[in-house]
């Protein structure tokens, strides 16, 4: 019988320098599953229905992932720098190929310059995925898990028109009421 402890022992035998690549490989595998599910729903029921399901899933996932990361990393602060630090460990932000992050005590920005998901769709002859409502729901629920006064604003994200060197940009601001 295999247990979680057996799995932990198996993983501990991997060379330490291999662990980041191993984790990132599995993260890309999960993104591939996400994309395949989306494409299957899109082909069967259409883009609006696939996007609606994707939005619902990622909105819930933002809350789950923030909660789990806070527990794992033993995070108790609820400010923007702490939230952004934690977001960098998320399945969404980890392994973004060309991300830029700016952080101040009351504001943070994350930009995705090169989007693997969008570029893969374009290479397959598909149109850009209007991911704005999906990402917005995810990022809002992630931020809300830290502090209900963190507001998420999107300056650009498909289906918005965007420059070639910027797929999306998200701004997080703290609005104490």
Secondary structure, DSSP 8 states (H G I E B T S, - for coil): ---HHHHHHHHHTS-HHHHHHHHHHHHHHHHHHHHHHHHHHHHHH-HHHHHHHHHHHHHHHHHHHHHHHHHHTT----SHHHHHHHHTTSTTTTT-TTEEEEE-SSEEEEEESS-HHHHHHHHTT------HHHHHHHHHHHHHHH-TTEEEEEEE-TTS---TT-SEEEEEEE---
